[in-house]
Structures are given as structure tokens and as C-alpha cells.
Amino acid sequence: MSSPDLLYSEIEEELRSSVRALLTHHCPPSAVLARCESAQPHDPGLWHSLAGRLGVAGLQVPEEYGGAGASLRETAVVLEELGRSVAPVPFLGSAVLATTALLGCGAVELLPALADGSRTAVLAVPFSTPPGAAPFDTNQVNADGTLTGRVTSVADASAADLLVVPAVGPDGPGLYAVEAAATGVGVARRTSLDLTRPVSDVTLQAAPARKLAGSETAPAALEQALLTGAGLLASEQLGVAEWCLATTVAYLKDRRQFARQLGSFQALKHRLADLWLETVGARAAARYAADALATGSADAAVAVAVAQAHCGALAVRAAEECVQLHGGIGMTWEHPAHLYLKRAKADQIALGTPGHHRAALALLADLPGPVSADRRG
């Protein structure tokens, strides 16, 4: 079997250029900071530009349902750029998690509105939920078909028009569509470490719902959504790390101390060189995960576990180095470094921690666990 081509295609580079140009113009650090200080951290204008003008919300949606019919490789490129700018838009929640779940259960009638950005959806599961831990019993289907339950820490729920809710009914697990504005639906924002991606608690009290999928397809659709979300989150983490590295290098080239550029000190060169090598490795892992998901590879679960185990930790380290090597200015609210550190730390927990993914990788690769002292004799 031939090795996958992990290089960026011409189309992917053109997509990157378009997304980066839009984000540079509409999403500078000052605008993101201003959003964090407002009552509406999400930027609906930026979201509609990304979804409507560039069509990124419907990249993985087939053309017959209003999308671009592209692959998850292109979606991963968009997430890299969104990570570079910590853009306050619900792309991961709507265009990745919810859209993948809807595709998996065949609810194609809901896709055109998501593809053009006129509506936004969210998969109503805790943001920390990893692949392999799909929750259904949090919500119950009542006798009249309504839903009752509570889901904590749902990312991007405050910006959603539609909730895709896992629930258990008399016929077993299923996926249900619930309008966010319906009677009996409560969305309460919680204090979030990542100021650019708020989380909310979703409460359902006999909320009207429409069944999208039953026990035959719902578990697989939800699992695929979580696996896809975790795999593509690695690309966002890569984007965070690349911004932190590039920004730190530029600062150390310009900043002078003791009549020398800070970047000329050997100790700092070594730290940045190590970080660059780790970033190169993270890019390979993230790209392989995106390609494996895009092609339906049998190694997709392994690729996702490898990418998350590596990229989650790298993004945090890159952000920590960015804050520290910027010195005093890096500790201030005005400098955007803290936004990247908070996004990196929140992403490290999202959709499974690196430790969880390492444990999953050990099972997938059939690696034996450590031998205890009593077994060694």
C-alpha cells in the first residue's frame, strides 16, 4: 500500500490563502481581545463571511446538499488558520462535529442551511468527551417524544440555532434535533478558560425534538463525529503552535537586551530549535490524521490518537514558551499570547486528553501495559 501524500495541494494552499487573508483583515488580535471583553464572544459577522463568502462551513457537505463536496483535508487547513488567529467562530462545533453527526445519520435535509452559514448547529455533548465514550444516557426521551436532561460544558452552544442531542428512549439510543429557541430549552453560559470558545450548560425540560437516527445508526454517527472532531482538532492545535513559534521568533529578532538581539543568545536558540522540531512532527501527525479521516483509512483511529497525544501537549508548550520569552509584555492582557495559552489548554482537555489518547493508542496497537512489581516477582 502506498504512503499517503501529506504535502499540501495547490487547492489547499489557495484555500489557506483566502482564509488567512479574511482573518487578517477581520480578526486581528485587537478585535479578538475586544470580543472577549464584550457580552458576545462569538463574532457572527466573521462567521457569516467565512461561511457565506468562502463557503468553509460546507466543505465536507456534498454538493447536492449545498456544500463544496471537499474532503476533511481541506477542513483541516481551515482549522489550522482558525487556530493561528484563535478566531471566535463556531466552526469546530458546527462545521465539524454537528455536520459529521448529521452526515452519519443521513439527516441531509438539515445540511444546506449549515453549509451556507444561515444556521449553526452544535453536537450537545460535553466538550471533553473523547472518541469511544459517546454519551447517550444524559438525556431521556419522554413518552410524548420530548427530551429531558442536562448536558454540561457544550462548546459553541450559545451560538447555535440547532442542537443535535444524543438521548436514550424506549427503542435505545438515538440522535435528535432540538431547536435552541424551543420551549423547554435552556442554554446557560459558564465561565470558560478559553475566552474565544465559550462553553454552556444545556438543559432540556420536555423539549420538542425530532428523531434523526435510531439505535442502528446513531452510535456509529456519534462516534464518527467525535473521532473526526478529535482528529481535526489536532490541526487547530498545530495552528496555535505555529503562531506562537513564529511570533516568538519575530519578537526575539527585534527585541534587544545587553546591546544584543535576544534571539542571538544560544540558550534561546536551542529552545526555539527544539520547539520547531516538535512543531514539524506535529504537522506530520495532524496531516496524517486528516488524510486518514478523509480517505476512510482503517488506521484512522490510530492516526487520531497519535495526533492528539502529540499536538495537544505541543500547543501548550509553544504557548507557554511564547508567554515566557516575550518577558513582561507577554504577561499582560493587551498582548494576545494569553489567548493562545488559554486556547491551547482548553484544547488539551477537549475531545480527550493526551493521556486518554495515549491509553487508547496502546489498546489500538496492542501494546502491553507496564508490569507491576508483584508480577515481576
C-alpha positions in Angstrom: 0.0 0.0 0.0 1.4 3.4 -1.0 2.1 6.0 1.6 -0.3 9.0 1.8 0.7 12.3 0.3 0.8 14.7 3.3 2.0 17.7 1.3 -0.5 20.5 0.8 -2.1 20.5 -2.6 -2.4 23.6 -4.7 -6.1 23.8 -3.9 -5.4 23.5 -0.2 -2.8 26.3 -0.3 -5.3 28.6 -2.2 -7.9 27.8 0.4 -5.4 28.7 3.2 -4.5 32.0 1.5 -8.1 33.0 1.2 -9.0 32.1 4.8 -5.8 33.8 6.1 -6.5 37.0 4.2 -10.0 37.2 5.5 -8.9 36.5 9.1 -6.0 39.0 8.8 -8.5 41.7 7.8 -11.4 40.9 10.1 -9.8 39.1 13.0 -6.7 40.9 14.3 -5.7 40.3 17.9 -7.1 43.6 19.0 -10.6 42.6 17.6 -10.4 39.2 19.4 -9.5 40.9 22.7 -12.3 43.3 22.3 -14.7 40.4 21.7 -13.5 38.7 24.9 -14.4 41.9 26.8 -17.9 42.0 25.4 -21.1 40.1 26.1 -20.9 38.3 22.8 -17.5 36.5 22.4 -18.6 34.9 19.1 -18.2 37.1 16.0 -21.3 36.5 13.9 -20.1 38.9 11.1 -16.8 37.0 10.7 -18.7 33.6 10.8 -21.0 34.7 8.0 -18.1 35.9 6.0 -16.3 32.6 6.4 -19.4 30.5 5.7 -21.1 32.7 3.1 -18.2 34.3 1.2 -15.7 31.5 1.4 -18.1 28.5 1.9 -15.9 26.9 4.6 -18.9 25.8 6.7 -19.9 23.4 4.0 -16.6 22.0 2.9 -17.4 18.4 3.8 -21.1 18.7 2.7 -21.8 17.1 -0.7 -22.6 19.5 -3.5 -26.1 18.2 -3.9 -26.8 19.5 -0.4 -25.4 22.9 -0.9 -21.8 22.2 0.2 -18.4 22.2 -1.6 -18.0 18.4 -1.7 -14.4 18.7 -0.5 -12.6 16.4 1.9 -11.6 16.6 5.5 -8.1 17.6 4.4 -9.5 21.0 3.3 -11.4 21.3 6.6 -8.2 20.7 8.5 -6.4 23.5 6.6 -9.2 25.9 7.7 -8.8 24.8 11.3 -5.0 25.5 11.1 -5.8 29.1 10.1 -8.5 29.4 12.7 -6.0 28.2 15.3 -3.5 30.8 14.1 -5.9 33.6 14.8 -7.9 32.0 17.7 -10.9 33.1 15.7 -14.1 33.3 17.9 -16.3 31.4 15.5 -18.2 28.1 15.9 -16.5 26.2 13.1 -15.4 23.2 15.1 -18.8 22.8 16.8 -21.0 23.3 13.7 -19.0 22.5 10.5 -17.1 19.6 12.0 -18.9 17.9 15.0 -22.5 18.6 14.2 -22.2 18.3 10.4 -20.3 15.0 10.7 -23.0 13.6 13.0 -25.7 14.7 10.6 -23.9 13.1 7.7 -23.5 9.9 9.6 -27.2 9.6 10.4 -28.4 10.7 7.0 -30.2 13.9 8.1 -29.3 15.6 4.8 -32.3 18.0 4.9 -30.5 20.0 7.6 -27.2 20.3 5.8 -27.9 23.2 3.3 -28.6 25.7 6.0 -25.4 24.7 7.8 -23.4 24.7 4.6 -24.2 28.3 3.8 -23.9 29.6 7.4 -27.5 30.7 7.7 -27.9 28.4 10.6 -25.4 27.0 13.1 -25.6 23.6 14.9 -23.8 22.0 17.8 -23.4 18.5 19.0 -24.8 18.5 22.5 -22.1 16.5 24.3 -19.5 17.8 26.9 -16.5 19.3 25.1 -14.2 16.9 27.0 -15.9 13.8 25.5 -13.3 11.6 23.8 -13.9 9.1 21.0 -15.1 5.8 22.4 -17.1 7.5 25.2 -20.2 8.6 23.3 -22.8 9.6 25.9 -26.5 8.8 25.3 -27.9 8.3 28.8 -27.5 12.0 29.8 -30.8 12.8 28.1 -34.1 10.7 28.2 -36.9 10.5 25.6 -40.2 11.1 27.3 -43.4 9.2 26.3 -44.6 12.1 24.2 -41.3 12.2 22.3 -39.9 15.3 24.1 -36.4 15.3 25.7 -35.4 15.8 29.3 -31.9 16.1 30.5 -28.8 18.2 31.1 -25.5 18.4 29.3 -22.6 20.4 30.7 -19.8 22.3 29.0 -21.1 22.2 25.4 -18.7 24.2 23.2 -20.3 26.9 21.0 -23.8 26.1 22.2 -24.5 29.8 22.9 -24.1 30.5 19.1 -26.2 27.5 17.9 -29.6 27.5 16.3 -29.9 23.7 16.3 -28.9 21.2 18.9 -28.0 17.6 17.8 -28.8 15.7 21.0 -27.9 12.1 21.9 -30.6 10.5 24.1 -32.0 7.2 25.2 -35.6 6.2 24.6 -37.7 3.1 24.7 -36.1 1.9 21.4 -32.5 2.5 22.7 -30.0 5.3 21.8 -30.8 7.9 19.2 -29.9 11.3 17.8 -32.5 14.1 18.0 -32.8 17.6 16.5 -33.8 20.2 19.0 -34.3 23.9 18.2 -32.3 26.1 20.5 -35.1 28.6 20.8 -37.8 26.0 21.5 -39.8 25.9 24.7 -38.0 23.9 27.5 -34.5 24.5 26.2 -32.1 26.4 28.4 -28.5 27.4 27.4 -26.5 28.9 30.2 -23.0 30.1 29.5 -20.4 29.1 32.0 -17.1 30.6 32.9 -14.6 29.3 30.3 -10.9 29.2 30.4 -10.8 29.8 26.6 -12.4 33.2 26.2 -12.7 32.7 22.4 -14.7 29.5 22.6 -17.3 29.7 25.3 -19.0 26.6 26.8 -22.5 26.4 28.1 -24.7 24.0 30.0 -27.7 22.9 28.0 -30.9 22.0 29.9 -33.9 20.2 28.4 -37.2 20.2 30.1 -39.7 18.3 27.9 -38.2 20.0 24.9 -39.7 19.3 21.5 -37.4 17.0 19.4 -37.3 15.3 16.1 -35.7 11.9 15.8 -32.8 11.8 13.3 -31.4 8.3 13.9 -32.1 5.3 16.0 -30.0 2.6 17.6 -29.0 1.2 14.2 -27.0 4.3 13.1 -26.9 6.8 16.0 -24.0 5.2 17.9 -21.8 5.0 14.8 -22.7 8.5 13.7 -21.8 10.0 17.1 -18.6 8.0 17.4 -17.5 9.2 13.9 -18.3 12.8 14.8 -16.1 12.5 18.0 -13.3 10.8 16.1 -13.4 13.4 13.4 -13.5 16.2 15.8 -10.6 14.9 17.8 -8.5 14.3 14.6 -9.2 17.7 13.1 -8.7 19.5 16.5 -5.0 18.5 16.1 -4.9 20.8 13.1 -6.2 23.7 15.2 -3.6 22.9 17.8 -0.9 22.9 15.1 -2.1 26.4 14.1 -1.9 27.7 17.6 1.7 26.3 18.0 2.8 27.7 14.6 1.6 31.2 15.5 3.3 31.1 18.9 6.6 30.0 17.4 6.5 32.5 14.6 5.5 35.4 16.8 8.2 34.5 19.4 10.9 34.2 16.8 9.9 37.6 15.3 10.0 39.2 18.8 13.4 37.8 19.7 14.8 39.1 16.4 13.6 42.6 17.2 14.0 42.9 21.0 17.4 43.9 22.2 19.0 43.4 25.6 22.6 44.0 26.7 23.1 45.6 23.3 22.3 42.4 21.5 19.3 40.8 19.9 17.7 38.4 22.3 17.5 35.9 19.5 21.3 35.8 19.3 21.6 34.1 22.7 22.5 30.4 22.3 20.2 29.2 25.1 17.1 30.8 23.4 18.2 29.5 20.0 18.2 25.9 21.4 14.7 26.3 22.9 13.3 27.6 19.7 15.0 24.9 17.6 13.6 22.2 19.9 10.1 23.8 19.5 10.5 24.0 15.8 11.3 20.3 15.6 8.3 19.4 17.7 6.1 21.5 15.5 7.3 19.8 12.4 6.5 16.5 13.9 3.1 17.8 15.0 2.3 18.9 11.4 3.1 15.4 10.1 0.8 13.8 12.8 -2.0 16.3 12.2 -1.8 15.9 8.4 -1.8 12.1 8.6 -4.9 12.2 10.9 -6.7 14.5 8.5 -5.8 12.3 5.5 -6.8 9.1 7.2 -10.2 10.5 8.1 -10.7 11.9 4.6 -9.9 8.6 3.0 -11.7 6.4 5.5 -8.5 4.6 6.3 -8.5 1.6 8.6 -5.8 3.4 10.5 -7.9 6.5 11.2 -8.4 5.7 15.0 -4.6 5.2 15.4 -3.8 8.3 13.4 -6.2 10.4 15.5 -4.8 9.0 18.8 -1.2 9.8 17.7 -2.1 13.3 16.6 -3.9 14.2 19.7 -1.3 12.7 22.0 1.3 14.8 20.3 -0.4 18.0 19.2 -2.3 18.7 22.5 0.9 18.8 24.5 2.9 20.7 21.9 0.3 23.6 21.6 0.5 24.2 25.3 4.3 24.1 25.4 4.5 26.5 22.4 2.1 28.9 24.1 4.0 28.7 27.4 7.3 29.5 25.6 5.6 32.4 23.8 4.4 33.9 27.1 7.7 33.4 28.8 10.1 34.5 26.0 8.1 37.7 25.5 9.0 38.7 29.0 6.9 41.3 30.8 4.8 42.2 27.8 3.8 38.5 27.4 2.1 38.6 30.8 -0.2 41.5 30.0 -3.8 41.4 28.9 -3.1 43.6 26.0 -0.7 41.1 24.3 -2.6 38.2 22.7 -0.3 35.5 24.0 -2.7 34.7 26.9 -5.4 33.9 24.4 -3.3 31.3 22.7 -2.3 29.8 26.0 -5.9 29.5 27.1 -7.0 28.1 23.8 -4.1 25.5 23.9 -5.0 24.5 27.5 -8.7 24.2 26.7 -8.0 22.2 23.5 -5.7 19.9 25.5 -8.8 18.8 27.5 -11.2 18.8 24.6 -12.3 15.6 23.0 -9.9 13.6 25.1 -6.7 14.5 26.9 -3.3 13.4 25.6 -3.2 10.8 28.3 -6.5 9.4 27.2 -5.3 9.2 23.6 -2.1 7.5 24.6 -4.0 4.9 26.5 -6.3 4.4 23.5 -3.3 4.1 21.2 -1.9 1.4 23.4 -5.1 -0.6 23.0 -5.3 0.0 19.3 -1.7 -1.0 18.7 -2.0 -3.9 21.2 0.8 -2.6 23.3 1.3 -4.4 26.7 0.9 -2.3 29.8 3.6 -1.8 32.4 4.5 -4.9 34.5 3.7 -4.3 38.2 6.3 -5.2 40.9 4.3 -8.2 42.2 4.2 -9.7 38.7 7.9 -9.3 38.3 8.4 -11.3 41.4 
